[in-house]
Amino acid sequence: MKIKVCGLRDAENIKAVAALGSDYIGLIRYDLSPRYVNNLDDAGLNDIPETILKTGVFVNESAEKIQQLIDEYGLNAIQLHGNESADFAAAFKNKVVVLKAFGVGESFDFKQLENYAGSVDFFLFDTKTAAHGGSGQSFNWDILNDYHLDVPFFLSGGLSIDNLHEIASIKHPQFYGVDLNSRFETSPGMKDIEKLKKAFAIVKQYTTNEIRS
Ligand SMILES: O=C(O)c1ccccc1NCC(=O)[C@H](O)[C@H](O)COP(=O)(O)O
């Protein structure tokens, strides 16, 4: 089970998250988010191990701007959180890892994902919110039983120390990773390392059990 810690922006805080063994770190390039990183120089990306995927998170950003940031900061992955089309995503596939986020409400039509299947590496299922992300609220994970494509997915939306144990109830073969954000913060964009340490232990435990069963 992979772990992505999202909404980071401070170099020292990012180093501490990297030391925990995060597989992905998310840097939000959406200026309406309280976790917006205006200047990626502040994130100290040169100091983190190459094994960690530096993920730019975008909401309806232009392809040119995304490409510029990939080139300038060596982003390894992009997460598209707006209304980006499958063709838009496909233009980046095989250059960087592409995650396409979808907001899940009380119901969700997984048919709309069929078009994206060959154009992305992962889906990220988040809680539907007008803010596009970072709601701190979880959705009803039972809905995932209706997902039948073979693209692996990250579970996102309101994951916290209180509900992370419950990922064990998700038996889906494409369940690939978890995305941790606002429930692990001391303030927007600053992660609580002690809380994350506990979360990593829970996910590790889940992964060990998964391998055994
Ligand atoms: O976190 C934000 O502020 C945000 C705003 C706009 C688009 C995406 C955003 N976050 C992207 C993520 O991957 C978050 O981790 C995801 O939305 C879940 O956040 P949370 O519910 O706070 O755990």
The ligand as an ORCA input file, in Angstrom:
! r2SCAN-3c Opt
* xyz 0 1
  O      -5.902     20.150     -0.223
  C      -6.306     21.103     -0.873
  O      -6.392     22.238     -0.366
  C      -6.714     20.932     -2.297
  C      -7.376     21.970     -2.937
  C      -7.727     21.863     -4.260
  C      -7.430     20.723     -4.975
  C      -6.786     19.663     -4.359
  C      -6.433     19.736     -3.027
  N      -5.837     18.675     -2.391
  C      -5.488     17.492     -3.100
  C      -5.352     16.238     -2.349
  O      -4.847     15.279     -2.865
  C      -5.927     16.098     -0.964
  O      -5.084     15.278     -0.247
  C      -7.332     15.505     -1.057
  O      -8.193     16.466     -1.581
  C      -7.870     15.038      0.315
  O      -7.799     16.040      1.262
  P      -8.382     15.827      2.742
  O      -9.862     15.591      2.608
  O      -8.048     17.061      3.445
  O      -7.706     14.641      3.328
*
